[in-house]
Amino acid sequence: MSRFKIIPITEAYAAKIRTLKTDDFGHPVVEQLATGFGPCRVSLKPFKPGKDQRILISHSPFEKKNAFNQPGPIFIHKKEVKPYNDIHRFPPEIKKDKKHFPLSLIGYSNDQKMIFTKMVGDDDVDLLIAEIFKQNPEVAYLHARNSEAGCYICKIERV
């Protein structure tokens, strides 16, 4: 049994961004042809460079406003996509492509303080997530981020 679940950005949130054409910070969205692999933060699937249309927004994955909010750029598909639903395993297309998706896992306490960080490297991210939760009871949830760009990919909660 999995000890975690993957939480992508919701389709409702993405629909709001597409409709309003501004992000939560009041910045106008930037629509563009994909030049990199992303991924889309709703489907958690890589973009096809030169084919997929995407939207760039500023996003903070946190509920509380404090020094750990880490707002930054993320991409979503320009068109509606199905949200990632295999929530008890890390998205396989991201997991297997370590070249385009070098990963870091950052752990936060219930009061949203950063208390843990680990680069995934060659480790199996699914096994590493389970191990982090097992060995660190103070970690309430994790964020997966791109280790090179620093951008947010998804939230990972305990089950």
matplotlib code that plots the C-alpha trace (Angstrom):
import matplotlib.pyplot as plt

x = [0.0, 1.3, 2.1, 1.6, -0.5, 0.4, -1.5, -1.4, -2.8, -6.5, -8.3, -10.6, -7.7, -6.2, -9.7, -9.8, -6.3, -7.3, -10.5, -9.2, -5.8, -4.1, -2.4, -3.0, -0.4, -2.3, 0.3, -1.0, -0.5, 2.1, 0.9, 3.6, 4.7, 6.5, 10.3, 11.0, 9.4, 7.6, 5.7, 2.1, 1.3, -2.3, -1.6, 2.0, 2.9, 5.9, 5.2, 6.1, 8.5, 7.5, 4.0, 2.2, 0.8, 1.3, 0.6, 3.3, 2.1, 3.5, 2.3, 2.8, 1.8, 1.2, -1.9, -0.3, 1.7, 5.1, 8.8, 8.6, 6.0, 8.5, 6.3, 7.7, 7.0, 5.1, 3.4, 0.0, -1.5, -3.3, -6.2, -8.0, -6.3, -7.2, -5.6, -3.0, -4.9, -2.5, -2.0, -0.3, 2.8, 5.1, 4.3, 6.3, 7.2, 8.8, 10.4, 12.1, 13.5, 16.2, 17.9, 15.0, 13.5, 16.2, 14.2, 14.5, 12.0, 11.4, 9.6, 7.4, 5.9, 2.2, 2.9, 4.5, 8.1, 10.8, 12.4, 13.8, 15.4, 16.8, 18.0, 16.6, 19.5, 19.6, 17.3, 13.8, 11.6, 8.6, 10.8, 12.5, 9.2, 7.9, 11.3, 11.2, 7.7, 8.6, 11.8, 10.6, 7.3, 7.6, 7.3, 3.7, 4.0, 6.6, 7.0, 8.7, 10.8, 13.1, 16.6, 18.1, 15.3, 13.9, 10.3, 7.4, 6.1, 3.6, 2.7, 3.0, 0.9, 1.0, -1.8]
y = [0.0, 3.4, 5.8, 8.9, 10.6, 13.1, 16.3, 18.1, 21.6, 21.2, 21.6, 24.1, 26.3, 26.0, 26.8, 30.0, 31.0, 30.3, 32.3, 35.3, 35.3, 36.5, 34.5, 34.9, 37.7, 39.8, 39.1, 38.5, 34.9, 34.2, 31.9, 30.2, 27.2, 24.8, 25.1, 22.7, 19.7, 21.4, 19.4, 20.6, 21.0, 19.7, 16.5, 16.1, 15.0, 16.5, 19.0, 18.2, 21.0, 22.7, 21.1, 21.8, 25.3, 26.2, 29.0, 30.4, 31.8, 32.8, 30.4, 29.8, 26.2, 27.4, 28.3, 30.5, 33.6, 33.5, 33.4, 29.9, 30.6, 30.4, 31.7, 31.0, 30.2, 27.1, 25.9, 24.5, 23.4, 26.1, 23.7, 21.7, 18.4, 15.6, 16.0, 13.4, 10.6, 7.8, 9.5, 6.7, 6.8, 9.5, 10.4, 7.8, 10.1, 12.5, 9.8, 8.0, 11.2, 12.3, 14.4, 16.8, 16.4, 16.3, 16.2, 17.6, 16.8, 19.5, 18.7, 21.0, 20.9, 21.4, 25.1, 25.4, 25.6, 24.0, 21.3, 18.8, 18.7, 15.9, 15.6, 12.5, 11.9, 8.2, 7.0, 5.7, 8.7, 6.5, 4.6, 7.7, 9.5, 6.5, 6.4, 10.2, 10.0, 6.9, 8.3, 11.9, 12.1, 15.8, 16.2, 16.8, 17.0, 17.3, 19.4, 18.0, 20.6, 20.7, 20.7, 22.9, 25.4, 25.3, 25.3, 23.6, 20.4, 18.9, 18.4, 15.0, 14.2, 11.4, 8.8]
z = [0.0, -0.9, 1.9, -0.2, -2.8, -5.6, -5.7, -9.1, -9.7, -10.1, -13.4, -11.8, -10.9, -14.4, -15.9, -13.8, -15.1, -18.7, -18.4, -16.5, -18.3, -15.2, -12.4, -8.6, -8.5, -11.1, -13.9, -17.4, -18.5, -21.2, -24.0, -25.9, -28.0, -25.7, -25.9, -23.1, -21.4, -18.5, -17.2, -17.2, -13.5, -14.1, -16.1, -14.8, -18.4, -20.2, -23.0, -26.6, -27.5, -30.7, -30.6, -27.4, -26.5, -22.9, -20.4, -18.1, -14.8, -11.4, -8.7, -5.0, -3.9, -0.3, 1.6, 4.2, 3.4, 5.0, 4.0, 2.6, 0.0, -2.9, -5.7, -9.1, -12.7, -13.7, -16.9, -17.7, -21.0, -22.9, -23.5, -20.9, -20.0, -17.6, -14.2, -13.2, -11.5, -10.7, -7.4, -5.5, -7.6, -8.9, -12.5, -14.5, -17.4, -15.1, -13.0, -15.9, -17.5, -15.1, -17.7, -18.2, -14.7, -12.1, -8.9, -5.3, -2.5, 0.0, 3.3, 5.2, 8.7, 9.4, 10.0, 6.5, 7.5, 5.4, 7.5, 5.0, 1.6, -0.5, -4.1, -5.7, -8.1, -9.2, -6.4, -7.1, -6.2, -5.2, -2.7, -1.5, -0.8, 1.3, 3.2, 3.9, 5.3, 7.4, 8.8, 9.3, 11.1, 11.4, 7.6, 6.9, 3.1, 0.4, -2.7, -5.8, -7.5, -10.5, -8.9, -11.7, -12.3, -8.7, -10.0, -8.3, -9.9, -7.4, -3.8, -2.2, 0.9, 3.4, 3.2]

ax = plt.figure().add_subplot(projection="3d")
ax.plot(x, y, z, "-o")
ax.set_aspect("equal")
plt.show()
